[in-house]
Amino acid sequence: MTLHGLYVPLITPFDERGGVDRDALAALAHEVLDAGATGLVALGTTAEPHALDDAERRAVVDLVAGVCRERRAALLVGAHTLEALRALGGDVAAALCLVPPFLRPGAEAVLAHFARLAEASPVPLVVYHVPYRTGQELSAGALRRLAELPGIVGIKHAVGGIDADTVAFLADVPPGFAVLGGDDAYVSPLLALGGHGGILASAHVATADFAALVAAWRTGDVARARPLGHRLATLSRALFAEPNPAVIKAVLHARGRIPTPAVRPPLLPATPTATAQALRYAAALAAIPA
């Protein structure tokens, strides 16, 4: 399989009583697909899976899988352990699997870890590489070896910018392996270097613009991609001004797309200042002709 295009890691909307609002989640899933997303991610970090119980996590996956099945869209699911991987059903295109966090076991251990997971997993894996959260750096050579492992089909590449290893890796990506940008503000230069798409929380807002950005770089339309990338990077920085997904939820709530802006502990709701700034940038972007 080859992954490409825009994937939206869905938030988990909560209702006035604090429970998961399934109707709002379904509506949101359809909305982003209508606007041009290639696929959806369930139980990504943006979904606050740490704060959901087992029943809620199962409900979220089942609901999003149903939408993807109906719309013939690709579904990725956050799953980081053998137990979680083995529970995935046949509707899942791939599992989004985090590099082991906190321990910093070293590149060789990371490679061995993913080899074990991929061998036992019922679905292909997309590695989530986010060293500023996990503490584990990986060189371009290590990323290339990771990409060559059987059962590993892509990477969510989120290293906090475009560094030398990013450039070196993208210069020689193994055939059939997908590099998906995971740092929203830097996805445009990643695509310019040859990235295949993005897993972008900011794409809850201005979904069509993010889809157009991916398409423009893929077709070499630099004249469209470069200014659009700059505008979307500004929006992304505003949406990530406070811990994700607080500002995104506040913007979606302000626009009437989810019933509350609530997040669960340990997160706090977005401040009025951050919300207002993000809404201004989103409105300004919407006012620019496509």
N, C-alpha and C positions, 0 to 999 in steps of 0.2 A: 504494500500500500504506500501511497505517497500523500503526505499531508501538505496542504498549501492553502493560502487564503487567510481570512479573518475568523478567529474563534473568540467568542465572548464568554469569559468566565463569570457565570451568572451569580449575582448577589442572592441572598436568601431574604425575601421580604417578610416582615413580621406584621401581624395585625395588631389591633388596639389592645388585645389581651396578652400580647407577647408571643403568640404562637406563629408557626409558619403559615403564611397566607398562600395556599396552593393556587388559588385563582389568579392572584397577582403574579406569581412565578410563571404560570403558564402563559399569561398575557405578555409578560416581558420576553419570554422565550420566542413567542411568535413575532413580536415586534422587531426584535433584532434580526431575526431571519428574514422578515419582510424587507428590512432595510439593507440587506446585502451580506449578512454574516454567512460564512461557509458552514460553520458548525458551532456547537455549544460545549462549554465545560461545566460539569456538575461537580460540586465539592472541591473546587479550587480554593485557594486561600481567601479569595474575595467572598466566598459563600459562608465564611465563618464556621467551617466544619468543626473546629475545636469547641464551639459553643452549642452544637446540636447533639441531641442524644441519638442512640442507634436507630430508633424508629423514625426520627425526623430525617436522618441521613438517608435511610432506605426510601422514604417517601419522596425526597428531593430527587434522588436518582431515578426512581420509577417514573415520576412525572416528566422529568426532562427527557428521559429515554422515549417516552410516549410521544412527545412533541417531535423529537428527531426522527422517530420512525414514521410518523405521519408526514413530515416535511422532507423526508429522505435527506436529512442533514447528518453530518458526522457528529458523534458524541464522544467526548473525552471525559474521563472521570478521575478525580484525584484519589489515588490509592497508593500507599507508601509501604505496605507490609504484605507478606505472603497471604496472611489471612484476608486482608482487604482485597487483594488481587483475585484470590480464588472465589470470592463472592460475586464477582462481576458477571453480568449476563451477556447474552449473545448480541445485544443491541450496541454494545460498547465497541467503538472503533479502536481505541487505545486508552491506556491508563497513563495519567500524568503522575510521575513518580519522583519524589524529591531526593536529591543527593542527601545522604545521611547528615543530619544537622548536629552541630555542637561538638561532636567528638573529634572532628578533623582527623579521620583515620588515615589520610594519605591517598594519593591517586590510585596506587595499586589496589588498595582495599576497596575503593569506590568501584573500580572496574570489576573486581571479584563479586562485590555486592550485586551489581546490576546483572552480571552474568548469571548468578543464582536466581535472581528474581525473574529474569526473562525466560529462563529455562522452565520455571514452574508456572508462569503466568498463562492464563487462558487467552489473553489478548496481548497485542504488541505494547511496548512501552515508549513513552515520551519522557525523557529525562528532564527534570526541572533543576536547572543549574542557576542558583542564586547565591553566590558566595558571600555577599554582604549580610545574608541571613543565616546561612549554614556554617560559615566560617571555613569552608573547604574550597580552596582555589584549585583549578584544573588548567593545565597548560593546553596549548593548541594540539600538541601531540597526544595528550591524554584524551582530549575531546575526540580526536580522530579515531583513536583506538576504541573509544566508547561507541562511536558511530558505526564501527565495523562489527560490533557484537551481534550475533543472531537475535532477532526479536526486538532490537532497539531501532525504532523507525524515525525518531526525531528528538529534538531538544528544544525546550523552552529556555532561551538564552537570555539571562537577566543579570549581567555582571555590573550594572550600574553605569554603563557608558559604552564607548567603543574603544577598547584597548588593543594593544599589540597582538594579544592572543586571538581576539575576535577577528582582526584583519587576517592573520595567518590562517586561522581555521576556515574562514569563508573563502579563502583563495584556493582551497583544495578539499571541498566537502565530498565525502564518498557518494557515489551515485545512488539515488533513491532515498537519501537521508534528508529530512526536513529540518531546517533551522527556522524556528519561530521566535520572533522577538517577544520578550516579556517585560522589558523596560519601556513603558508606553512613550515616554518623552524622547527616547532614542530609537524608536522603531523605524523612522524614515531613513536615517543613515545606515541602519542594519539592512534594510531592504535595498538600498542603493548599492551595498556591497555584495548583494546576491542572496539575501535572506528570502525565505519562501512564504512568509506571512507573519502573523502575530497572534498571540494570546493576550488580549488587551482589555483590561477592566474599564479603561476610559471609553471603550467603544459602546458601553451602555448609553452614552451620550454621543450624539453625532455619529451614529453607526454607519450611515451611508458615506460619510466623509472618510472614515477609516477604511471602509471597503474600497472606496475610490483610490485612496492612497496606495493600498496594496496593489491594486490593479494597474495603477499608473507606473509604479516602479517595475512591475512584472513585464509590462509592454514597452518600457523604455521611454515613457512620456515624461521626460525630465521637466519640461516647461510647466506641466501641471503638478507633478509630484513635489518639486522642491518648495514652492510657496505653501502648498497645502500641508506639507510636513511641518513647516515652521509654525503654522497656525495651530495645528493639532498638538504640537509639543507644548505650546503655551497653555492650551486647554488642559492637557494631561498634568502639567505641573500644578495647576490650580486644583484639579481633582485629587491630587495626591499631597496637597499641602498639609493635611492631617492624616493620621493612620487610616489606611484603606480598610473597609469601604465606606467610612463615615461620610465623606463629602459626596461621593457618588450617590449614596442613599439619600442624602439631603436634597441633592439636585433632582433626583427622580421623584421624590415626594413633592417638592415644590412644583414640579411639572405635572403632578397628578397621576403619575404612572405606578406608584406604590402607595399603600394606605398610610404608612408611617415611615419616618426616617430612622427608626430604632435600630441600634446595634446592641449586641449582647456583651457583657463583661468578658474580658477586661477592657474592651473598647469603650470609648465615650462618644456621644453624638457629636457631630460636627459643630463648630462654633458658628454663630451668625455671620461673622466676618468672612470666614473661609467659604461658607455657602454662598454669600452674596457675590464674592469675587468669581467663583466658578460659574455662577449663573450669568454674570456679565460676559465672561469669555464665551460661554456657550451661545448666548444671544448674539454676540458679535459675529461668531462663526456662522450661525444660521442666516445672518443677514447678507452674507457674501454669496453672490450667484454661483451656482455649481459650474 
